[in-house]
């Protein structure tokens, strides 16, 4: 993991990237330190709007309408997402760092500094579908 921020200028805007690892207390600290040592106009976060909502409202998963998941033909994406989340949670538990703590730190800092928070990643279901469809039949069903 890179432990320093990367700052550059593009179209007369100063952009600071905070490189993070998904399960790392050092990443959480880097986010806090950077957000409190500089002045920013906005925070762009590497999440899509659905994952940002889930991060801010984790209790909403319990009210998930499974029938709408079936109707939208997103069952495979949901199952893959659940499997990946379970794997990440186990890693996080072993390292004693909450899953997504670096993202939560960025969200918290954006709210604390009253900065616009902009999700900038594509919908995770697109990524999951691409991975799933790129696997051969034997890889899909071992």
N, C-alpha and C positions, 0 to 999 in steps of 0.2 A: 504494500500500500504506500502511496505517496503521502508524506506527512506534511506537505506544505501546499498552500493555495497557489493557483496559477492565475495571474492577472494579465489581461491584454486589452487593447483598444480595438473596437470595430465600429465603423460609422459614427465616430465621435462619442461613443459610449464606452465606459470602462466596465469590463466584464471580469468578474472574479469567479473562478471555478473552485469548488471545495471538493477535492477527491475523497471519496469515502468508501469504506467496506461495509457490507450490509450487517455484519455482526461484529462490531468493534467499538469498545469503549473509547479508544483513541480517536475514532471518527466522530463520535458524539462530542468529545472535548474540542476537536478541531472546529466543528460547526459552531459551538458556543463561543470559542475564542475569536473566531473570524467575525462572526456576526456582531460581537461586542467591541471589536477593535476598528471597524470601518463604518462608513455611512453608505447605505444602499438605498436605491429607489424601488427595488422590487426583489422578490425571491422567486426564482424558477426552480422547481423541484422535479426530479426524475421519477415522476409518477404520472399515471393517467388520472383523469378526473374521478373514475370509479374507485381506484385504489386510494386516492387522496381522501375521498369521502369515507371509505372504510377505515382509514387510519384515524380520522377525526371522530368517527362514530362506530366503534367496533361492535357495539350492541345491535346494530342494524342487521347483522348477519343472521341473528336468531329469528328475524321476521322475513327471511328470504322466501319468496313465493316460488316454490318448486314447480308449480304448474306453468308459470311464465317461463321458467328455464327450459322446460320441455318444449313449450310452444315456439320458443326462439331457437330451438335446436342447439342449445349451449351446454348440454349435459356433459359432453366430453371435455369441454373447456373447464367447466366447474370441477369435474373430477381431477383433472390434471392440476388445476390450481390448488385444490385441497391437498393433493399428494406433495406438491412442491412446498406448500406452506408447512405441512407436517415435518418434512425433512429440514427446512430452515429453522423451525421451532426447536427441533432436537439439537441442532448445532448451537443455537442461541442458549439453550438451557445448559449445554456443556461448557459454554464460555461465560455463563452468568451475565449475559447482556440481553436485554429485551430485544426481540425481533423488531427491526425497523426503528430502533432507537435514534439512529442518525437522521432519519427522515422526520421523526417526531420532533427532534431537537430543532430542525430547520423550520418546521411548521410553528412550533412554540415561539421561536425567535422572531419569525415574521409577524406573528400576532402581537408579541410584546413590543416590537418596534413599529407597529401599525403600518406594515408594508404589504403591498399587494402580493398575494401568493398565487403563482401561475403554474399549473401542472403542465409539463412539457413532454410527456412520453406518450406513445401511441397506446391504444387500448390493449391491455395485457392479453385479452382473449385472442387477438390477432396473432400475437407471438406464439401463444400456446397452440393455436390451430396450425400454424406453419410448422412448428416442431412436430406435432402429432402427425401431420400429413407427410412430412419428410421421412418418417420412419417406414420401413418395409412392413409388410403384414406380420412377419415373424417377430419383428421388434415390437410391434404394437401388442401382440398377444403371445407372450412367452410360454 
